[in-house]
Amino acid sequence: MTRKPSRVFVVSRIRDVIVSADPSEGALIGMEVPGEADIELRLPADALAKLEALLANANMEQAKFQKMQ
């Protein structure tokens, strides 16, 4: 992890996710945050793949704590 400064945003809602039909172009994720301006994240394809992998791993870890129904 880098030691660069970071900003923390409280995301109220994910507005939209637009994934390009061209796999090399990645995705755009729109988020609503309190205040006057929302956030748009532009993820190149490699960053999108990394995010997908991290979310899948987080989902599997969280599932370990859910009761079987």
Buried (B, 14 or more C-beta within 10 A) or exposed (E): EEEEEEEEEEEEEEEEEEBEEEEEBBBBBBBEEEEEEBBEBEBEBEEBEEBEEEEEEEEEEEEEEEEEE
